Amino acid sequence: MATTQQFRATGLTCGHCAAAVTEEVGTLEGVGGVEVEVVGGGESLVTVTGARELTDEEVAAALDEAGGYVLAGRA
């Protein structure tokens, strides 16, 4: 059964940021797709679809690895 989760992240400012987050979150086990809506200077929206629920810790670690972005919570 597929799940869709939304997370808020800070620090993203451009398409390059979105691509880095998409790539890194996409490597997490069970992730089928990642969409990023960049809000420069605010909280960007990261939508993840996949086979399982991700933990906040997993997403926070992936955001940090992608470029020091910070998980602000769930949307």
Secondary structure, DSSP 4 states (H G I P E B T S, - for coil): --EEEEEEEES--SHHHHHHHHHHHHTSTTEEEEEEE--TTSEEEEEEEESSPPPHHHHHHHHHHHHS-EEEEE-
